[in-house]
Amino acid sequence: MSHVQNKTKDEILTEMAGTAQPGSQVYEQQKAAIIVRSTEDIQVALGKQTSAIRKVNTAMEELNKRICSLENTFEESSKSSGRVAFSLNILTAVLVLVGIAQVVVAYIK
């Protein structure tokens, strides 16, 4: 394996381009080394991709939690707004009745 030891794929390919003799032991070592290094590169890339996907998934889960929290806040706000509107309607009705009562009292006097 001395022909491929501590060499990159590019270095091996460069050597193969200049001196390759298909079928020779050196050629087969170089070919196997390129396959192994390519497989290692794929594994590293898949590891990085998996890590990135996990980070995106975690971020999406956090975003989903925040959206749920926001929905709950909107729902609570809607309930509070409904109670305020109902209270204002009652207050308006009472004020209208007071106004009518004042008109009636003023008319009777």
Backbone as XML, in Angstrom:
<?xml version="1.0"?>
<chain id="A" units="angstrom">
  <residue number="1" name="MET">
    <atom name="N" x="0.818" y="-1.200" z="0.000"/>
    <atom name="CA" x="0.000" y="0.000" z="0.000"/>
    <atom name="C" x="0.862" y="1.264" z="0.000"/>
  </residue>
  <residue number="2" name="SER">
    <atom name="N" x="2.131" y="1.118" z="-0.178"/>
    <atom name="CA" x="3.001" y="2.297" z="-0.139"/>
    <atom name="C" x="2.729" y="3.253" z="-1.292"/>
  </residue>
  <residue number="3" name="HIS">
    <atom name="N" x="2.080" y="2.770" z="-2.326"/>
    <atom name="CA" x="1.794" y="3.635" z="-3.472"/>
    <atom name="C" x="0.653" y="4.614" z="-3.189"/>
  </residue>
  <residue number="4" name="VAL">
    <atom name="N" x="-0.136" y="4.332" z="-2.158"/>
    <atom name="CA" x="-1.293" y="5.189" z="-1.867"/>
    <atom name="C" x="-1.285" y="5.742" z="-0.450"/>
  </residue>
  <residue number="5" name="GLN">
    <atom name="N" x="-0.359" y="5.290" z="0.354"/>
    <atom name="CA" x="-0.333" y="5.691" z="1.761"/>
    <atom name="C" x="-0.106" y="7.196" z="1.897"/>
  </residue>
  <residue number="6" name="ASN">
    <atom name="N" x="-0.942" y="7.834" z="2.722"/>
    <atom name="CA" x="-0.859" y="9.272" z="3.011"/>
    <atom name="C" x="-1.007" y="10.151" z="1.764"/>
  </residue>
  <residue number="7" name="LYS">
    <atom name="N" x="-1.717" y="9.676" z="0.780"/>
    <atom name="CA" x="-1.934" y="10.464" z="-0.433"/>
    <atom name="C" x="-3.422" y="10.763" z="-0.579"/>
  </residue>
  <residue number="8" name="THR">
    <atom name="N" x="-3.686" y="11.913" z="-1.144"/>
    <atom name="CA" x="-5.078" y="12.294" z="-1.387"/>
    <atom name="C" x="-5.566" y="11.646" z="-2.674"/>
  </residue>
  <residue number="9" name="LYS">
    <atom name="N" x="-6.869" y="11.727" z="-2.891"/>
    <atom name="CA" x="-7.434" y="11.204" z="-4.139"/>
    <atom name="C" x="-6.802" y="11.879" z="-5.347"/>
  </residue>
  <residue number="10" name="ASP">
    <atom name="N" x="-6.653" y="13.188" z="-5.256"/>
    <atom name="CA" x="-6.083" y="13.933" z="-6.387"/>
    <atom name="C" x="-4.657" y="13.482" z="-6.697"/>
  </residue>
  <residue number="11" name="GLU">
    <atom name="N" x="-3.882" y="13.263" z="-5.651"/>
    <atom name="CA" x="-2.502" y="12.804" z="-5.869"/>
    <atom name="C" x="-2.480" y="11.420" z="-6.518"/>
  </residue>
  <residue number="12" name="ILE">
    <atom name="N" x="-3.360" y="10.558" z="-6.041"/>
    <atom name="CA" x="-3.419" y="9.207" z="-6.611"/>
    <atom name="C" x="-3.866" y="9.267" z="-8.071"/>
  </residue>
  <residue number="13" name="LEU">
    <atom name="N" x="-4.876" y="10.082" z="-8.348"/>
    <atom name="CA" x="-5.365" y="10.204" z="-9.726"/>
    <atom name="C" x="-4.295" y="10.771" z="-10.653"/>
  </residue>
  <residue number="14" name="THR">
    <atom name="N" x="-3.535" y="11.725" z="-10.144"/>
    <atom name="CA" x="-2.455" y="12.303" z="-10.952"/>
    <atom name="C" x="-1.424" y="11.233" z="-11.303"/>
  </residue>
  <residue number="15" name="GLU">
    <atom name="N" x="-1.064" y="10.414" z="-10.314"/>
    <atom name="CA" x="-0.114" y="9.327" z="-10.562"/>
    <atom name="C" x="-0.682" y="8.315" z="-11.546"/>
  </residue>
  <residue number="16" name="MET">
    <atom name="N" x="-1.970" y="8.020" z="-11.378"/>
    <atom name="CA" x="-2.601" y="7.050" z="-12.277"/>
    <atom name="C" x="-2.622" y="7.561" z="-13.711"/>
  </residue>
  <residue number="17" name="ALA">
    <atom name="N" x="-2.845" y="8.837" z="-13.881"/>
    <atom name="CA" x="-2.920" y="9.405" z="-15.226"/>
    <atom name="C" x="-1.583" y="9.288" z="-15.947"/>
  </residue>
  <residue number="18" name="GLY">
    <atom name="N" x="-0.514" y="9.372" z="-15.205"/>
    <atom name="CA" x="0.798" y="9.346" z="-15.839"/>
    <atom name="C" x="1.391" y="7.961" z="-15.999"/>
  </residue>
  <residue number="19" name="THR">
    <atom name="N" x="1.142" y="7.086" z="-15.036"/>
    <atom name="CA" x="1.867" y="5.810" z="-15.035"/>
    <atom name="C" x="0.966" y="4.594" z="-14.891"/>
  </residue>
  <residue number="20" name="ALA">
    <atom name="N" x="-0.325" y="4.757" z="-14.960"/>
    <atom name="CA" x="-1.238" y="3.642" z="-14.688"/>
    <atom name="C" x="-1.083" y="2.530" z="-15.718"/>
  </residue>
  <residue number="21" name="GLN">
    <atom name="N" x="-1.033" y="1.319" z="-15.200"/>
    <atom name="CA" x="-1.045" y="0.129" z="-16.043"/>
    <atom name="C" x="-2.210" y="-0.727" z="-15.561"/>
  </residue>
  <residue number="22" name="PRO">
    <atom name="N" x="-3.381" y="-0.594" z="-16.205"/>
    <atom name="CA" x="-4.561" y="-1.349" z="-15.766"/>
    <atom name="C" x="-4.241" y="-2.829" z="-15.582"/>
  </residue>
  <residue number="23" name="GLY">
    <atom name="N" x="-4.730" y="-3.348" z="-14.462"/>
    <atom name="CA" x="-4.508" y="-4.752" z="-14.134"/>
    <atom name="C" x="-3.309" y="-4.986" z="-13.241"/>
  </residue>
  <residue number="24" name="SER">
    <atom name="N" x="-2.403" y="-4.024" z="-13.136"/>
    <atom name="CA" x="-1.226" y="-4.212" z="-12.284"/>
    <atom name="C" x="-1.616" y="-4.067" z="-10.821"/>
  </residue>
  <residue number="25" name="GLN">
    <atom name="N" x="-0.752" y="-4.564" z="-9.960"/>
    <atom name="CA" x="-1.013" y="-4.495" z="-8.518"/>
    <atom name="C" x="-1.072" y="-3.038" z="-8.053"/>
  </residue>
  <residue number="26" name="VAL">
    <atom name="N" x="-0.209" y="-2.201" z="-8.544"/>
    <atom name="CA" x="-0.184" y="-0.785" z="-8.170"/>
    <atom name="C" x="-1.485" y="-0.116" z="-8.603"/>
  </residue>
  <residue number="27" name="TYR">
    <atom name="N" x="-1.909" y="-0.402" z="-9.808"/>
    <atom name="CA" x="-3.146" y="0.188" z="-10.339"/>
    <atom name="C" x="-4.339" y="-0.211" z="-9.469"/>
  </residue>
  <residue number="28" name="GLU">
    <atom name="N" x="-4.408" y="-1.486" z="-9.114"/>
    <atom name="CA" x="-5.525" y="-1.974" z="-8.295"/>
    <atom name="C" x="-5.490" y="-1.340" z="-6.904"/>
  </residue>
  <residue number="29" name="GLN">
    <atom name="N" x="-4.301" y="-1.155" z="-6.350"/>
    <atom name="CA" x="-4.183" y="-0.473" z="-5.051"/>
    <atom name="C" x="-4.671" y="0.966" z="-5.167"/>
  </residue>
  <residue number="30" name="GLN">
    <atom name="N" x="-4.268" y="1.623" z="-6.227"/>
    <atom name="CA" x="-4.685" y="3.016" z="-6.423"/>
    <atom name="C" x="-6.200" y="3.106" z="-6.604"/>
  </residue>
  <residue number="31" name="LYS">
    <atom name="N" x="-6.748" y="2.204" z="-7.387"/>
    <atom name="CA" x="-8.192" y="2.195" z="-7.626"/>
    <atom name="C" x="-8.955" y="1.947" z="-6.319"/>
  </residue>
  <residue number="32" name="ALA">
    <atom name="N" x="-8.496" y="0.975" z="-5.541"/>
    <atom name="CA" x="-9.139" y="0.672" z="-4.260"/>
    <atom name="C" x="-9.022" y="1.856" z="-3.302"/>
  </residue>
  <residue number="33" name="ALA">
    <atom name="N" x="-7.859" y="2.500" z="-3.292"/>
    <atom name="CA" x="-7.659" y="3.647" z="-2.397"/>
    <atom name="C" x="-8.595" y="4.795" z="-2.768"/>
  </residue>
  <residue number="34" name="ILE">
    <atom name="N" x="-8.780" y="5.027" z="-4.065"/>
    <atom name="CA" x="-9.698" y="6.089" z="-4.493"/>
    <atom name="C" x="-11.118" y="5.767" z="-4.057"/>
  </residue>
  <residue number="35" name="ILE">
    <atom name="N" x="-11.520" y="4.510" z="-4.176"/>
    <atom name="CA" x="-12.865" y="4.104" z="-3.746"/>
    <atom name="C" x="-13.018" y="4.303" z="-2.242"/>
  </residue>
  <residue number="36" name="VAL">
    <atom name="N" x="-12.019" y="3.886" z="-1.472"/>
    <atom name="CA" x="-12.080" y="4.035" z="-0.011"/>
    <atom name="C" x="-12.136" y="5.509" z="0.378"/>
  </residue>
  <residue number="37" name="ARG">
    <atom name="N" x="-11.291" y="6.331" z="-0.217"/>
    <atom name="CA" x="-11.280" y="7.757" z="0.131"/>
    <atom name="C" x="-12.580" y="8.440" z="-0.293"/>
  </residue>
  <residue number="38" name="SER">
    <atom name="N" x="-13.122" y="8.021" z="-1.427"/>
    <atom name="CA" x="-14.403" y="8.589" z="-1.869"/>
    <atom name="C" x="-15.516" y="8.199" z="-0.904"/>
  </residue>
  <residue number="39" name="THR">
    <atom name="N" x="-15.486" y="6.951" z="-0.454"/>
    <atom name="CA" x="-16.473" y="6.487" z="0.524"/>
    <atom name="C" x="-16.340" y="7.264" z="1.831"/>
  </residue>
  <residue number="40" name="GLU">
    <atom name="N" x="-15.119" y="7.493" z="2.266"/>
    <atom name="CA" x="-14.898" y="8.282" z="3.482"/>
    <atom name="C" x="-15.427" y="9.700" z="3.312"/>
  </residue>
  <residue number="41" name="ASP">
    <atom name="N" x="-15.185" y="10.296" z="2.146"/>
    <atom name="CA" x="-15.695" y="11.648" z="1.875"/>
    <atom name="C" x="-17.220" y="11.677" z="1.925"/>
  </residue>
  <residue number="42" name="ILE">
    <atom name="N" x="-17.833" y="10.635" z="1.364"/>
    <atom name="CA" x="-19.300" y="10.553" z="1.384"/>
    <atom name="C" x="-19.794" y="10.424" z="2.816"/>
  </residue>
  <residue number="43" name="GLN">
    <atom name="N" x="-19.124" y="9.603" z="3.617"/>
    <atom name="CA" x="-19.523" y="9.442" z="5.019"/>
    <atom name="C" x="-19.418" y="10.759" z="5.776"/>
  </residue>
  <residue number="44" name="VAL">
    <atom name="N" x="-18.344" y="11.487" z="5.556"/>
    <atom name="CA" x="-18.167" y="12.784" z="6.226"/>
    <atom name="C" x="-19.267" y="13.747" z="5.792"/>
  </residue>
  <residue number="45" name="ALA">
    <atom name="N" x="-19.546" y="13.780" z="4.485"/>
    <atom name="CA" x="-20.585" y="14.681" z="3.973"/>
    <atom name="C" x="-21.952" y="14.306" z="4.532"/>
  </residue>
  <residue number="46" name="LEU">
    <atom name="N" x="-22.236" y="13.009" z="4.606"/>
    <atom name="CA" x="-23.514" y="12.569" z="5.171"/>
    <atom name="C" x="-23.607" y="12.919" z="6.654"/>
  </residue>
  <residue number="47" name="GLY">
    <atom name="N" x="-22.485" y="12.798" z="7.360"/>
    <atom name="CA" x="-22.474" y="13.188" z="8.773"/>
    <atom name="C" x="-22.780" y="14.660" z="8.946"/>
  </residue>
  <residue number="48" name="LYS">
    <atom name="N" x="-22.176" y="15.493" z="8.100"/>
    <atom name="CA" x="-22.444" y="16.934" z="8.164"/>
    <atom name="C" x="-23.892" y="17.227" z="7.808"/>
  </residue>
  <residue number="49" name="GLN">
    <atom name="N" x="-24.393" y="16.530" z="6.798"/>
    <atom name="CA" x="-25.778" y="16.744" z="6.382"/>
    <atom name="C" x="-26.738" y="16.308" z="7.484"/>
  </residue>
  <residue number="50" name="THR">
    <atom name="N" x="-26.451" y="15.182" z="8.111"/>
    <atom name="CA" x="-27.287" y="14.705" z="9.211"/>
    <atom name="C" x="-27.289" y="15.710" z="10.355"/>
  </residue>
  <residue number="51" name="SER">
    <atom name="N" x="-26.127" y="16.238" z="10.666"/>
    <atom name="CA" x="-26.028" y="17.244" z="11.727"/>
    <atom name="C" x="-26.836" y="18.487" z="11.373"/>
  </residue>
  <residue number="52" name="ALA">
    <atom name="N" x="-26.729" y="18.922" z="10.133"/>
    <atom name="CA" x="-27.480" y="20.105" z="9.700"/>
    <atom name="C" x="-28.979" y="19.842" z="9.747"/>
  </residue>
  <residue number="53" name="ILE">
    <atom name="N" x="-29.387" y="18.651" z="9.347"/>
    <atom name="CA" x="-30.811" y="18.302" z="9.376"/>
    <atom name="C" x="-31.315" y="18.277" z="10.815"/>
  </residue>
  <residue number="54" name="ARG">
    <atom name="N" x="-30.508" y="17.763" z="11.725"/>
    <atom name="CA" x="-30.910" y="17.745" z="13.140"/>
    <atom name="C" x="-31.079" y="19.169" z="13.676"/>
  </residue>
  <residue number="55" name="LYS">
    <atom name="N" x="-30.148" y="20.056" z="13.289"/>
    <atom name="CA" x="-30.257" y="21.447" z="13.733"/>
    <atom name="C" x="-31.517" y="22.096" z="13.180"/>
  </residue>
  <residue number="56" name="VAL">
    <atom name="N" x="-31.806" y="21.842" z="11.906"/>
    <atom name="CA" x="-33.021" y="22.398" z="11.295"/>
    <atom name="C" x="-34.254" y="21.824" z="11.985"/>
  </residue>
  <residue number="57" name="ASN">
    <atom name="N" x="-34.235" y="20.527" z="12.267"/>
    <atom name="CA" x="-35.363" y="19.890" z="12.934"/>
    <atom name="C" x="-35.582" y="20.484" z="14.322"/>
  </residue>
  <residue number="58" name="THR">
    <atom name="N" x="-34.498" y="20.690" z="15.056"/>
    <atom name="CA" x="-34.598" y="21.300" z="16.383"/>
    <atom name="C" x="-35.159" y="22.715" z="16.286"/>
  </residue>
  <residue number="59" name="ALA">
    <atom name="N" x="-34.682" y="23.470" z="15.302"/>
    <atom name="CA" x="-35.183" y="24.833" z="15.112"/>
    <atom name="C" x="-36.662" y="24.820" z="14.745"/>
  </residue>
  <residue number="60" name="MET">
    <atom name="N" x="-37.073" y="23.868" z="13.912"/>
    <atom name="CA" x="-38.482" y="23.764" z="13.519"/>
    <atom name="C" x="-39.359" y="23.403" z="14.722"/>
  </residue>
  <residue number="61" name="GLU">
    <atom name="N" x="-38.867" y="22.508" z="15.569"/>
    <atom name="CA" x="-39.616" y="22.144" z="16.773"/>
    <atom name="C" x="-39.771" y="23.360" z="17.686"/>
  </residue>
  <residue number="62" name="GLU">
    <atom name="N" x="-38.703" y="24.119" z="17.851"/>
    <atom name="CA" x="-38.756" y="25.330" z="18.682"/>
    <atom name="C" x="-39.723" y="26.344" z="18.083"/>
  </residue>
  <residue number="63" name="LEU">
    <atom name="N" x="-39.671" y="26.505" z="16.779"/>
    <atom name="CA" x="-40.585" y="27.421" z="16.096"/>
    <atom name="C" x="-42.023" y="26.969" z="16.276"/>
  </residue>
  <residue number="64" name="ASN">
    <atom name="N" x="-42.258" y="25.674" z="16.185"/>
    <atom name="CA" x="-43.603" y="25.138" z="16.369"/>
    <atom name="C" x="-44.110" y="25.402" z="17.785"/>
  </residue>
  <residue number="65" name="LYS">
    <atom name="N" x="-43.230" y="25.246" z="18.776"/>
    <atom name="CA" x="-43.613" y="25.532" z="20.164"/>
    <atom name="C" x="-43.986" y="27.003" z="20.323"/>
  </residue>
  <residue number="66" name="ARG">
    <atom name="N" x="-43.196" y="27.876" z="19.700"/>
    <atom name="CA" x="-43.474" y="29.311" z="19.812"/>
    <atom name="C" x="-44.772" y="29.679" z="19.105"/>
  </residue>
  <residue number="67" name="ILE">
    <atom name="N" x="-45.041" y="29.030" z="17.978"/>
    <atom name="CA" x="-46.296" y="29.292" z="17.268"/>
    <atom name="C" x="-47.474" y="28.835" z="18.119"/>
  </residue>
  <residue number="68" name="CYS">
    <atom name="N" x="-47.355" y="27.676" z="18.758"/>
    <atom name="CA" x="-48.420" y="27.194" z="19.647"/>
    <atom name="C" x="-48.630" y="28.171" z="20.800"/>
  </residue>
  <residue number="69" name="SER">
    <atom name="N" x="-47.535" y="28.663" z="21.360"/>
    <atom name="CA" x="-47.630" y="29.636" z="22.444"/>
    <atom name="C" x="-48.317" y="30.910" z="21.967"/>
  </residue>
  <residue number="70" name="LEU">
    <atom name="N" x="-47.971" y="31.348" z="20.769"/>
    <atom name="CA" x="-48.588" y="32.542" z="20.193"/>
    <atom name="C" x="-50.077" y="32.323" z="19.956"/>
  </residue>
  <residue number="71" name="GLU">
    <atom name="N" x="-50.443" y="31.133" z="19.467"/>
    <atom name="CA" x="-51.858" y="30.817" z="19.266"/>
    <atom name="C" x="-52.610" y="30.866" z="20.594"/>
  </residue>
  <residue number="72" name="ASN">
    <atom name="N" x="-52.010" y="30.311" z="21.643"/>
    <atom name="CA" x="-52.645" y="30.339" z="22.965"/>
    <atom name="C" x="-52.807" y="31.773" z="23.461"/>
  </residue>
  <residue number="73" name="THR">
    <atom name="N" x="-51.798" y="32.596" z="23.215"/>
    <atom name="CA" x="-51.874" y="34.001" z="23.621"/>
    <atom name="C" x="-52.985" y="34.719" z="22.870"/>
  </residue>
  <residue number="74" name="PHE">
    <atom name="N" x="-53.081" y="34.468" z="21.565"/>
    <atom name="CA" x="-54.154" y="35.080" z="20.772"/>
    <atom name="C" x="-55.527" y="34.621" z="21.256"/>
  </residue>
  <residue number="75" name="GLU">
    <atom name="N" x="-55.634" y="33.338" z="21.588"/>
    <atom name="CA" x="-56.909" y="32.812" z="22.075"/>
    <atom name="C" x="-57.290" y="33.476" z="23.396"/>
  </residue>
  <residue number="76" name="GLU">
    <atom name="N" x="-56.322" y="33.597" z="24.296"/>
    <atom name="CA" x="-56.575" y="34.249" z="25.590"/>
    <atom name="C" x="-56.937" y="35.712" z="25.380"/>
  </residue>
  <residue number="77" name="SER">
    <atom name="N" x="-56.235" y="36.373" z="24.480"/>
    <atom name="CA" x="-56.521" y="37.771" z="24.167"/>
    <atom name="C" x="-57.921" y="37.921" z="23.590"/>
  </residue>
  <residue number="78" name="SER">
    <atom name="N" x="-58.312" y="36.981" z="22.754"/>
    <atom name="CA" x="-59.648" y="37.014" z="22.159"/>
    <atom name="C" x="-60.720" y="36.876" z="23.237"/>
  </residue>
  <residue number="79" name="LYS">
    <atom name="N" x="-60.491" y="35.971" z="24.177"/>
    <atom name="CA" x="-61.455" y="35.804" z="25.276"/>
    <atom name="C" x="-61.546" y="37.081" z="26.107"/>
  </residue>
  <residue number="80" name="SER">
    <atom name="N" x="-60.385" y="37.665" z="26.418"/>
    <atom name="CA" x="-60.370" y="38.904" z="27.200"/>
    <atom name="C" x="-61.063" y="40.021" z="26.439"/>
  </residue>
  <residue number="81" name="SER">
    <atom name="N" x="-60.811" y="40.106" z="25.154"/>
    <atom name="CA" x="-61.433" y="41.132" z="24.327"/>
    <atom name="C" x="-62.946" y="40.957" z="24.312"/>
  </residue>
  <residue number="82" name="GLY">
    <atom name="N" x="-63.401" y="39.727" z="24.259"/>
    <atom name="CA" x="-64.839" y="39.452" z="24.295"/>
    <atom name="C" x="-65.454" y="39.890" z="25.612"/>
  </residue>
  <residue number="83" name="ARG">
    <atom name="N" x="-64.755" y="39.650" z="26.710"/>
    <atom name="CA" x="-65.270" y="40.068" z="28.023"/>
    <atom name="C" x="-65.322" y="41.587" z="28.130"/>
  </residue>
  <residue number="84" name="VAL">
    <atom name="N" x="-64.286" y="42.253" z="27.610"/>
    <atom name="CA" x="-64.262" y="43.721" z="27.631"/>
    <atom name="C" x="-65.404" y="44.273" z="26.788"/>
  </residue>
  <residue number="85" name="ALA">
    <atom name="N" x="-65.613" y="43.702" z="25.609"/>
    <atom name="CA" x="-66.700" y="44.166" z="24.734"/>
    <atom name="C" x="-68.050" y="43.976" z="25.412"/>
  </residue>
  <residue number="86" name="PHE">
    <atom name="N" x="-68.246" y="42.842" z="26.063"/>
    <atom name="CA" x="-69.503" y="42.593" z="26.768"/>
    <atom name="C" x="-69.701" y="43.610" z="27.894"/>
  </residue>
  <residue number="87" name="SER">
    <atom name="N" x="-68.631" y="43.872" z="28.652"/>
    <atom name="CA" x="-68.717" y="44.856" z="29.742"/>
    <atom name="C" x="-69.038" y="46.246" z="29.200"/>
  </residue>
  <residue number="88" name="LEU">
    <atom name="N" x="-68.423" y="46.622" z="28.089"/>
    <atom name="CA" x="-68.714" y="47.930" z="27.490"/>
    <atom name="C" x="-70.155" y="48.009" z="26.991"/>
  </residue>
  <residue number="89" name="ASN">
    <atom name="N" x="-70.679" y="46.922" z="26.468"/>
    <atom name="CA" x="-72.082" y="46.907" z="26.035"/>
    <atom name="C" x="-73.025" y="47.102" z="27.218"/>
  </residue>
  <residue number="90" name="ILE">
    <atom name="N" x="-72.722" y="46.447" z="28.330"/>
    <atom name="CA" x="-73.554" y="46.616" z="29.530"/>
    <atom name="C" x="-73.472" y="48.056" z="30.020"/>
  </residue>
  <residue number="91" name="LEU">
    <atom name="N" x="-72.258" y="48.617" z="30.068"/>
    <atom name="CA" x="-72.075" y="49.995" z="30.502"/>
    <atom name="C" x="-72.840" y="50.954" z="29.591"/>
  </residue>
  <residue number="92" name="THR">
    <atom name="N" x="-72.767" y="50.721" z="28.289"/>
    <atom name="CA" x="-73.502" y="51.570" z="27.338"/>
    <atom name="C" x="-75.000" y="51.472" z="27.584"/>
  </residue>
  <residue number="93" name="ALA">
    <atom name="N" x="-75.498" y="50.264" z="27.819"/>
    <atom name="CA" x="-76.931" y="50.080" z="28.078"/>
    <atom name="C" x="-77.347" y="50.811" z="29.346"/>
  </residue>
  <residue number="94" name="VAL">
    <atom name="N" x="-76.531" y="50.715" z="30.389"/>
    <atom name="CA" x="-76.840" y="51.405" z="31.650"/>
    <atom name="C" x="-76.849" y="52.916" z="31.430"/>
  </residue>
  <residue number="95" name="LEU">
    <atom name="N" x="-75.864" y="53.432" z="30.700"/>
    <atom name="CA" x="-75.807" y="54.875" z="30.442"/>
    <atom name="C" x="-76.997" y="55.342" z="29.606"/>
  </residue>
  <residue number="96" name="VAL">
    <atom name="N" x="-77.424" y="54.524" z="28.661"/>
    <atom name="CA" x="-78.616" y="54.868" z="27.864"/>
    <atom name="C" x="-79.838" y="54.921" z="28.773"/>
  </residue>
  <residue number="97" name="LEU">
    <atom name="N" x="-79.952" y="53.940" z="29.672"/>
    <atom name="CA" x="-81.093" y="53.933" z="30.599"/>
    <atom name="C" x="-81.059" y="55.153" z="31.520"/>
  </residue>
  <residue number="98" name="VAL">
    <atom name="N" x="-79.865" y="55.521" z="31.994"/>
    <atom name="CA" x="-79.735" y="56.717" z="32.837"/>
    <atom name="C" x="-80.135" y="57.951" z="32.040"/>
  </residue>
  <residue number="99" name="GLY">
    <atom name="N" x="-79.706" y="58.029" z="30.791"/>
    <atom name="CA" x="-80.075" y="59.163" z="29.938"/>
    <atom name="C" x="-81.572" y="59.236" z="29.721"/>
  </residue>
  <residue number="100" name="ILE">
    <atom name="N" x="-82.184" y="58.096" z="29.465"/>
    <atom name="CA" x="-83.647" y="58.067" z="29.279"/>
    <atom name="C" x="-84.342" y="58.487" z="30.560"/>
  </residue>
  <residue number="101" name="ALA">
    <atom name="N" x="-83.829" y="57.984" z="31.692"/>
    <atom name="CA" x="-84.436" y="58.343" z="32.981"/>
    <atom name="C" x="-84.329" y="59.845" z="33.212"/>
  </residue>
  <residue number="102" name="GLN">
    <atom name="N" x="-83.204" y="60.458" z="32.867"/>
    <atom name="CA" x="-83.054" y="61.906" z="33.043"/>
    <atom name="C" x="-84.020" y="62.672" z="32.140"/>
  </residue>
  <residue number="103" name="VAL">
    <atom name="N" x="-84.210" y="62.192" z="30.924"/>
    <atom name="CA" x="-85.159" y="62.853" z="30.013"/>
    <atom name="C" x="-86.565" y="62.750" z="30.575"/>
  </residue>
  <residue number="104" name="VAL">
    <atom name="N" x="-86.918" y="61.572" z="31.074"/>
    <atom name="CA" x="-88.260" y="61.375" z="31.638"/>
    <atom name="C" x="-88.441" y="62.253" z="32.863"/>
  </residue>
  <residue number="105" name="VAL">
    <atom name="N" x="-87.448" y="62.303" z="33.750"/>
    <atom name="CA" x="-87.543" y="63.134" z="34.955"/>
    <atom name="C" x="-87.641" y="64.601" z="34.561"/>
  </residue>
  <residue number="106" name="ALA">
    <atom name="N" x="-86.857" y="65.025" z="33.594"/>
    <atom name="CA" x="-86.903" y="66.424" z="33.152"/>
    <atom name="C" x="-88.251" y="66.730" z="32.511"/>
  </residue>
  <residue number="107" name="TYR">
    <atom name="N" x="-88.845" y="65.812" z="31.817"/>
    <atom name="CA" x="-90.130" y="66.028" z="31.153"/>
    <atom name="C" x="-91.260" y="66.100" z="32.177"/>
  </residue>
  <residue number="108" name="ILE">
    <atom name="N" x="-91.152" y="65.254" z="33.228"/>
    <atom name="CA" x="-92.192" y="65.230" z="34.255"/>
    <atom name="C" x="-92.155" y="66.503" z="35.076"/>
  </residue>
  <residue number="109" name="LYS">
    <atom name="N" x="-91.031" y="67.070" z="35.328"/>
    <atom name="CA" x="-90.927" y="68.260" z="36.159"/>
    <atom name="C" x="-91.459" y="69.366" z="35.384"/>
  </residue>
</chain>
